[in-house]
């Protein structure tokens, strides 16, 4: 039994839409842009990491997991000379800070994390990016 041309066209359109949706979902799925450990002692220290934001990703989230120590820390994301996001906090012990989802431009960005004060800090920093679908 042969399919009619209209049915074949409908099936083809459905397949194209499903494939396009799948490609878009895969391209915008959340992914870790940068992740690194920090281990700072007493005094002022900072660590900088560059990362790329894929072209379909327009949102980022910063997560700071403090595993031990207590210190005043600050973090910021820049793109060129423009500051996109910054935050400062005092955290100690085993705590986690997670930012809201931040609008971020595609391309190369810089993440800076630093501490100041008399405390030390050990932790893990992670920046996740995602597209609008998720």
Secondary structure as the mmCIF struct_conf table of DSSP 4:
data_model
#
loop_
_struct_conf.conf_type_id
_struct_conf.id
_struct_conf.beg_label_comp_id
_struct_conf.beg_label_asym_id
_struct_conf.beg_label_seq_id
_struct_conf.end_label_comp_id
_struct_conf.end_label_asym_id
_struct_conf.end_label_seq_id
HELX_LH_PP_P HELX_LH_PP_P1 UNK A 2 UNK A 4
HELX_RH_AL_P HELX_RH_AL_P1 UNK A 5 UNK A 28
BEND BEND1 UNK A 29 UNK A 29
STRN STRN1 UNK A 31 UNK A 40
BEND BEND2 UNK A 42 UNK A 43
STRN STRN2 UNK A 45 UNK A 53
TURN_TY1_P TURN_TY1_P1 UNK A 55 UNK A 56
STRN STRN3 UNK A 57 UNK A 79
TURN_TY1_P TURN_TY1_P2 UNK A 80 UNK A 81
STRN STRN4 UNK A 82 UNK A 92
BEND BEND3 UNK A 93 UNK A 94
STRN STRN5 UNK A 95 UNK A 98
HELX_LH_PP_P HELX_LH_PP_P2 UNK A 99 UNK A 101
STRN STRN6 UNK A 102 UNK A 103
BEND BEND4 UNK A 106 UNK A 106
STRN STRN7 UNK A 107 UNK A 116
BEND BEND5 UNK A 117 UNK A 118
STRN STRN8 UNK A 121 UNK A 131
TURN_TY1_P TURN_TY1_P3 UNK A 132 UNK A 133
#
